């Protein structure tokens, strides 16, 4: 009995012997009866454009790289992802255009697989193929002991070009069962067991085990000690080889290949992920059309290949970081990275809006670590250190359009020509009622989230200042609450008539606003302390989830201003209650004295508010003059009147100068006004 099983890129209807690879040998077994069956896994890739040459889009049951977001560049800076989000829904089974599943008869449920070719080539040492079991017995690995695999395993698998391997999300787990086996006498070697002879087991400095095939220059996270993985990886590689041959592609001589099997938990099978690496150009490449924009963190404004140059090189260094084996860092790379860090350090020190997302102390420590890594340049630890830093800083270049005429030179600079979102009537109406605090917070949020790019350093500074302010507001509101309680305890305030007086009502309003300020302050402090946004990815998601389609970040800025606004209204209502109580007495001397004090304090407060009102980049004094000129336009004066007025002012100033020339002031030795008014340059 012969059955054909297609792998990705095949046409199951064609079975020409010239189009087939060497078939794998399967031995079908059943508990009730035994029969022999040869199942040929043949590649029938035809000359026409197969499904693997289509533009790859969403892969089914792909997992978002959330764990990886907590490390690397997403820890310090993050940009809005593609508008076409990746397929993460479990309900999706296949991408559009993927081949239909092959119907397999139900009477062939399971097959025991023998490895392709001679089984002896998977045998290294006898110690590599012995499994320790209870009571000290050992069992050699034989074809009968190999794992079983479903016949329909490869029927829906498909190739997916990717920029990076989801190592930090797609990882295996083990059971919690207690192992029960004994250690043999004189056991001196504790090497990794079961590794095929043509594979090398490598351990990443972080601790993850991965494998490298020297003959094929192939890296993978798949456990090649599992013979099922060996078979799938070889089918994967054969499919890529046929795609290359059919298109007449010539690979670079120093290329490397990375294969990854992303398990589909719901529908079964694997997503076959891959990318090629070219060390000469420090880039990744693929052998099929690739909708790379869909996998980039940023899609707006990308029009040419040069726009993604730095991101491709950043992913190259991420590859070197994830697979440091045989990737020694050259001297020129140390020099290049040191130059980048030196410039970043001086840029942070001399610029308040530097695009560098780290602190000056952190950059200085990085520079010291690079110098230390140079002493161990031939080790994988140095490779990981240098590759991670190169990935971080090159990714920043990509976000800031480095090398373009429209490159971002400041953190608060927008590179897009889109119209700024105007203020809505909501914040325009509430800002004056909330003492203009929402407008201040909104401008702060817009500065740290320019073009949907957020850096963790300004975000952390912004939130830290808010938390300190909220703590102070809670303290002040508590003091105000005690003052109101003490005020209501005065006998003259509560006369016992049962009717609320004006001082009582005002004090009650002050108590309500004080309690509201305390509650909101405590809630906001706890939200940003317990659920702290320590990474740029978390901060970006937080702001995105609270950004209204029409109002933008106005609602968030209003919420942030509530503790301050309620505290201010609590103070106003308390002073109003005190005023009602004071001016309601028949003592005229006390009333007039209190009124004089009130007028003086009111003038000072209005003066402070008038000069320090932060409504816009223009001061309120200039805005007042603009309103005055619009409401009361000045009449044009003729030239003679204007010149006469200027002469009069000059004569008056000369007369004042002569009168004060002989008067000696305490600052008579100060430089003349001409020198003080002279503009100076700052460095």
Buried (B, 14 or more C-beta within 10 A) or exposed (E): EEBBBBBBBBBBEBBEEEBBBEBBBBBBBEEEEEEEBEBBBBBBBBEEEBBBBBEBBBBBBBBBBBBBBBEBBBBBBBBBBBEEEBBEEEEBEBBEEBBEEBEBEEEBEEBBBBBBEEBEEBBBEEEBBBEBEEEEEEEEBEEEEBEEBBBBBBBBBBBBBBBBBBBBBBEEEEEEEEEEEEEEEEEEEEEEBBBBEEBBBBEBBEEEEBBBBEEBBBBBBBBBBBBBBBBBBBBBBBBBBBBBEBEEEEEBEEEBBBBBBBEBEEBBBBBBBBBBBBBEEBBBBBBBEBBBEBBBBBBEEBEEEEBBBBBBBBBBBBBBBBBBBBBBBEEEBBEBBBEBBEEBBBBBEEEEEBBBBBBBEBBBEBBEBBEEBBEEBEBBEBBBBBBBBBBBBBBBBBBBBBEEEEEBEEBBBEBEEEEEEEBBEBBEEBBEEBBBBBBBBBBBBBEBBBBBBBBBBBBBEBBEEBBEBBBBBBEBBBEBBEBBEEBBEEEEBBEEEEEEBBBBBBBBBBBBBBBBBBBBBBBBBEEBEEEEBEBBBBBBBBBEEEBEEEBBBBBBBBBBBBBBBBBBBBBBBBBBBBBBBBEEEEEEEEBEEBEEEBEEEEEEEEEEEEEEBEBEEEBBEEEEEEEEEEEEEEEEEEEEEEEEEEEEEEEEEEEEEEEEEEEEEEEEEEEEEEEEEEEEEEE
